[in-house]
């Protein structure tokens, strides 16, 4: 499944029409969302004639975390988006400075906090990235071409209309498109899809820390009888994978390799963990990975794979960040303490899927107590296993199970991981 948009080969449109509508997405703490639209015309557009009212954009309010799948295409479950910037560009891409460059594309940026435009949807008991986005654009005011002499309004490109335009090209997925999507075949012939990202300017002669992202249950690999699958959703469903590409999130300019396995949810967590470990070892042998800085960060069910790997393969991971996870068994806690691997556990106080007392708090207490049993002082134990609990106010959306969201808004935790 490709996440790279194709380049438009459409012939120039007749006067009065839009050539292409291209959604632009980004991965936010609670998942990927359409946060801009590129609207292509047959000639360079006169940016001076554009305003925030030139276009209206609407989208589905469906959110897989809260709503039934029928809401995805229900015409009554839509909302207008808030336009935050509008400018021209020579490509279907946003500009950080929001300043117009000469070009045929009008970029309409949208408020990421709007309750509309999510791209991930429920599928086969898990989730998948929607390739049939429900974004619609209406050109409410006329759009003009650049005037030949640089002054005046310029020729009319498209008159104002009430027509709604759906996407005509695949989405441009900021950051998610920068990942490489591959499949690993284990020594036993088992297939494991994965995504990875190498830093810009990657040099094989250097060594880089790697963060292994283990996603939640619903982000595991699935495929149907027609050959459709959900590869890549582990990068898009929430932001732990893409965050490491963004210095403003992690609070560091250090180059980091990201590896995001997508285990099929078949067999026990230990079986899945062993396959993941084989991939990590294989990947680390092929790329310039600092063998003393291999980290794991998990979401929900991904914790079960991490706990098993930390217990059964001491020394593989140099630190672990467990967000909204399942409980570590007493035996796993003892093995983790024996290895001395630093662990930070985070959890939502009102997590509706995994009770905080029997999961997050218990995992922390078991590992902490295991350190004490080994003769560590309380201060030494607390330095090796940390715990953060988030109240409801820490969550930007009412999904208190996704502790990764507030965790990845705290760069001190992410910097701690890189420092181990």
Secondary structure, 3 states (H helix, E strand, C coil): CCCCCCCCCCCCCCCCCCCEEEEEEEEECCEEEEEEEEEECCCCECHHHCCCCCEEEEEECCCCCCCCHHHHHCCCCEEECCEEEEEEECCCCCCCCCCCCCCCEEEEEECCCCCCCECEEEECCEEEECCCCCCEEEECCCEEECCCCCCCCCCEEECCCCCEEECCCCCEECCHHHCEEEEEECCCCCEEEEEEECCCCCCCCCCEEEEEEECCHHHCECECCCCCECCCHHHHCCCHHHHCCCHHHHCCCCCEEEEEEECECCCCHHHHHHHHHHHHHHHHHHCCEEEEEEEEEEECCHHHHHHHHHHHCCCCCCEEEEECCCCCCHHHHHHHHHHCCEEEEEEECCCCCCCCCCCHHHHHHHHHHHHHHCCCCHHHHHHHEEEEEECHHHCCCCCCCCHHHHHCCCHHHHHHHHHC
